[in-house]
Amino acid sequence: MSLLFANARVFDGRSGDCAEGLWVRVAHGLIQEISTTPLPAPEGTQVIDCAGGTLMPGLIDCHVHAFASDVAVGRIESAGDAYRTAHAVRMLGHALDCGFTTVRDIGGGNHSLWRALAEGLVRGPRYFYAGKILSMTGGHGDMRPIDERPRYEAVCGCAGAGANVFAVIADGMDAVLRATREELRQGAHCIKIMGSGGVASPTDPIWMNQYREDEIRAIVNECTERRTYVSAHCHPASAVRRCVEFGVRCIEHGTLIDDDTASFVAERGAFIVPTLSIIFALVEQGRALGFPPQSQAKVEQVFEQAISGLEAMRRAGVKLAYGTDLLGSTYTDQCREFTLRSRVFTPLEILRQATSTAAELLMMDGRIGCIAPGAEADLLLVDGDPLADIGLLAADGRHLRAIVRAGELVKRETTA
């Protein structure tokens, strides 16, 4: 498909100085040319007049769980593959309609879903996945209730060995190396570990640091050899600091970070993906949705510092990417993250988080999250100026006149 965007005001993913009156030609899934003068429209080209709108890169959500069909992990486990897949189809379609042309599934995604999206069997965004998360026994990925007896595996002789929809339990150097290599063998674009306690898990306190230094460094080394990276779930400052010190490239959440730790993360050039949407959604809806009581207490604990943590990250200049972490029916809050972040950040800062900085995190800098010749044609035509009003992107796609994913026009609305 050949597309020509005419009279475009362009936000390129980085600069707040948006050039106007540009012509952008798309063909073969790529941005072919950007011109200050009118470009020809060969036969069969769809011409889209951008007057009154802003052409910008497609949005990137760096923290989703496509198979998370419920807020309670136990119910997700019992739902079955078909139900979880149906939820993923619904969620990913909604994401694309909201303007998210790329997502990173940071726990539970797999090659099968990637292939279905790549081949067009499922309508949705460009898809990156981390496979199953690595968790120690009793860590954030261990969802067994406290009264469940341990399972002793004859092969490895360790307690708690096993896996669930989102995580694999691995303890000790041999086990974490094998688990890392197995996820990479199955096509994982990166590896995620549980570096601290979490909200949804039943037996670990939020403040708990998880995995030993030698285990984390071994996982990081395996990913380095594969030319990829490690991301770590961390809430407390202590977990954030030690994971970054041990070579982890990206922190998920970072909710309880402090100024000193934020400065350390910035100095190391690591990324953080805050996820306010799920915190606010669970505080407001968790009880009604059947979120377990022990988990509800923990989410209310991190809620108290969610905004102050963002403020610390901003003061330190940490590289931040957009993420939501939404579970079950809360997937419809994906765009709310824009509104929540606007309590701390300017529209330009948030737009960068959802485009160019997110692309850098995904090791796709210059290919997605930008408007430049040779880049993937993932584009949005916003009806208005999102740099003046970030709320235009918080309306579930209602202010998007056009959505282009990999050069395909998946939405087009004409102005009256």
N, C-alpha and C positions, 0 to 999 in steps of 0.2 A: 504494500500500500504506500502511495506517495501522498504526503500532506504538505501544505504550504500555509504557514501562519503569517498573516499580513498585518501590518500596522501594530506590531507587538511592542508593548512595554515589558521588558525582560528583567526578571530577578534571576541572576545566574547561579544562585545557591550560596554566594559569598558576599558580594558587594551590596551595600544599601543604596548605592547610586545606580538606579535602574535606567538603562538606556531606553529611549523611546523611538518609535517609528522603524523598528527592525523587521526584517523578513527572515523567517526560519524555515528551511526546507528539510523535510524528513523523508527518507526512503530506506528500504531494506533494514528497517528496525533501528537505524542510526540517525543522528542529527548530521546532515550532510553539509549544510552551509548556513551561515548567518551573514546577512547583508544589510547595509544601511540604505540600499536602493532596492526598488522592486525587482523580484526574481520572476523568471518565466514559470508558467504553470503548464507543463506538458499534459497531453490528453490523459484523462483518467485521474488527474491530481485533484484532491479535495482541498479547496481553499477556505481557510477559516479566518474571518475578520476579527482581530483581537481588540478593536477599538473599545475603550472603556474598561478593559480588563488587564490583568497581569499574567504573563506567561512565566511559569516557574517550573522547577524540577518536581517530579513526583515525590510524594512524602515517603519516609522510611520509618517504620516502627521496629526498633531493635530489640524488643522484649515481648514476644508473644508465646503462647502455648496453644497451638492449633487444636490439640486433642483434649484440652481441659474443658470438658462438657458440663462441669458442675463446680461449685465452690468448695465442696467437700471431696477430698481425694479418694476416700473410701467409695463413694458413689461413682466416681469416675472409673475406678478399677472394676466395679461390678457392672458397668453399663454395657460393656462389650465393644468389640472393634467397630461394628457397623454403626452403632449409635455415636461413638466418638468421631468417626469419620464424617457422619452426617453433620455433626456440630462443626467440624473443621470446614466443611464446604460452605456452610452458612456464614461462619465467621469470616472466612477469607473473602467471600463475595462481598460482604459488608465492608471489609477493609478497602477493597478496590473501589467500591462506590464512594467511599469517603476520601479517596485520593491517595491512598497508600499503595504505591506501585511496587514497593519492596517491603518484606518483613523478614525478621530473623527469629526463627523458632528456637528459643534458648533452653529447651528441655522437653523431650518427647517426640520431636519431629523425626522423620525418617526418609529414606530414599524413595520409598513407594509414593509418598505424598508429593515429594519433589518432582518425581517423574510425571505424576498425574497433572500437576500444574504446568510443567514444561511442555507436555504434549497437548495441552488444551482440554484434557478430560474434565478438569475442574477450573472454574472461573475464579481467578484470584491474582494476587501480586506475585512478583518475582520472589523466590523462596530460598532462604538460607536456613540451615538447621545445624544444631549442635549434637544431635543424637540424644542418647540418654545421659543424664547428669551423673557425675561420679560423686558418691557420698560415702562417708565412713559409716560403720555400724553405729546406730544411735544418732546419726547426723540428720540434717534437714531433709535428706532424701529417703530416710528410713521412716516409712509411714505406719509401721506396725504399732498397735496399741501397747501400752505399758504392761498389760497383763498377758501378752502373747509370749509363749515360750520360745526360746531361740531355736533356729534350725541349724543343725550341724551337718555340713556337707562333707561327704566322704572324700571328695576329690581334694579340697583345699584345707579341710580340717578347721575352718574358721566359723565362728558363730555369726549368724545373721546374713550369710551369703544369699544372694538372690537379687531380684530386680522387680520393679513395678512399671507402670506406664511411663513414668518420667525419669526414673533413676535406676542406677545399678549400684549395689553395695560392694565396695572394694576397700580392703584394709591391708596395709603393708605394701612394700615396694613392688613385689612381684605382681600382686593383684591390681594395683593401680596402673602399672605399666601395661599389663595385659588388657585391662578395660579400656585404656586410652587407645591402644593400638586397634582394638576391636571396633570402637566407634569410628575411628579414622578409616578403617577398612571399609566400613559401611557408608562412606561418603560424607561424614560429618565435616562441615566447613570450619568448625572450631570445636573446642572442648570446654565444657562448663563443669566446675567443681562446686561443692558446697563448702564455703569457707567460714560460715558462721551458722548459728542457730537461726531459725526462721519462724514464720507465723503459722503456716499450715501443718507443720510437723508436730506430732503429739508429745514427744518426750525430751526435746532439747530447748533450753532457755535461749532467748534472743542473744544474750551477751556471750555465749559460748563460742570460742575460736575452734575451728575444726580442721582436721588434717595436720600432720606433722610437717615441719619444714622440708625434710628429705622427700616426703611423698609429693608435696607441691612442686618442688624443684624438678623432680623426675618427670612429672606430667608436663611441666613447662618445656623441658628439654625435648621430650617426644614431639610436642607440637612445633617447636622451633625447627626440628629436623624435617617436619612435614610442611614447613613454610606456612604455618598458621599460628594460632594463638590460643591462650587460655583465658576464659572469663570466670569470675568467681562471684557466687551469691554471698554478699556480706551486708550486714546491717551495722554492727558496732564499729567504732573508729579503730579499735585494736585489730579487728579482723581485716579491715580495709588496708591498714598500714602493712601488716605482715604479708598479706597476699601480694601486694604491689612490690614489696621488698624482695619477695621470692621469685619475681618475674612474671606475675599475672598481668596481662595487658589491659583487662577491662573488669570493672566492678559493677555488678548488678545491685541496684537499690542504693547502698551507701547512706541509708536514711539517718543513722545516728552519728554521722561524721562530725569532727570538730575542726576548728581552724587550722591547727598544726598538721593534722592528717591531710586535710584538703591541700595544704601547701606542699606537702610531701608528694601527693599524687600528681599535682601539677608539675612539680620539678622533674618527676620521672616520665612525664609525657603519657601517663596512662589515662584511660577513659573511665567515665562513670555513666551508667544508664539509670537515672532515677525513675521511679514508677509511682507517681502520685495517684494515678487513676484508680488502681486497685485498692490502695489504702483508703481513699475516701469512699469508694463504693462499698467496701466491706464494713467500714464504720457505720455507714448509713443503712445498709441493706443486709449485712451479714446475718443478724439474728433471724430475720424474716426468711432468708434463703437457706437456713439450716446450717450455717457455718458452725463448726464445733465450738463449744463454750471456751475451752482452753485456748483455742486459736483466736477467738474473738477478743479475749483479754490481751493477747499479745499484739494484735493489730491496733488496738486502742493505745497501747504503749508506744508503738512507733509513730502513730498518728500525731502525737503531741510534739514530735521534733521534726516532722517531715518538711515543713517550710523553712525552719531555721537551718536544717541541713543543706537545703538548696542555697540559702544565703551564704553559707560558708563556702560552698563550691564556687559560687559566683565571685566572691571576694578573692579567692585564690586563683581564679582563672583556669579551673579544671576544664578539660575537654569533655563536654556533655553531649550525649545523644538522646534522642527521643525514645521512650519506651512506655509500655502500659501494663503488661502482666495480667491482663483481665481474665477472669475465670467464669465459666458458665454463662448465665444470661447477662452478666455485666459487660460482655464484649461490646455492647452498644455504646459504652462510655469511651470508646477509643479516642474520639476527638476532644473529649473533655480535658485531656492532658494539656491541650493548648491553653485553655482558660485557667487551669490550676497553675501552670508555670508562669502565666502572665502576672501573678502576684509578686514575682521576683525578677523576671527577665523582660527585656524589651521584645517587641515583635521580631526585630532583626535577629536577636540572639536565639529566639525560639526557632525561627525559620532555618537558621544554620544548623541547629541541633537536629532538625528533622530532615535535613538534606545533606549538605557537604560534609559536616562532621560525622554524621551517621555513615556516610559512604566511606570516609577514611577509616572508621572503626571496622567496617566490613572488608577492608583491604580492596575497595573498589573506587578509590579516589580518582576522579577524572573520568570515570566510566558511568557512574550513576550519581544522583544528587547534585547535578550541575547541568547547565546548558552551555555546551561547547561543541564545536565540530568534532565528530568522531565518537561522541558520547552516546550511550544508549538513549533511545528516544522514549524516555519516561517523562511525561509532561502533563501539567495542569494549566488550564486557562481559568483563572479566578475572576469572577465578576466583581471587580473592585480592586482595592489595594491592600493586601494582607500586611504590608509593612506599616500601614496606618491603623489597621483594624484586624488583629489576629483572630477575632471572632468569626471572620469569614471562613476560616478553616475549622472552626469548632462546631459547624452546623451540619455535620454528617453528609457533606457533599452537596448541600442544597445551593451553594454559591459557586459551584464548579460548572462552567459552561462546556468544558471539554476535559476528558481524561484520556491520555494516551499511554499505553503500556507496551514496551518493546515495539514501538512503531504502529501498533494497532489502535485505532480509535474506538475505545470501548464506551465512550459517552460523548454526545454532542447535543447541545441545546442552542437553538437560535434565539437571538434577542427579539423582542417584539418590535 
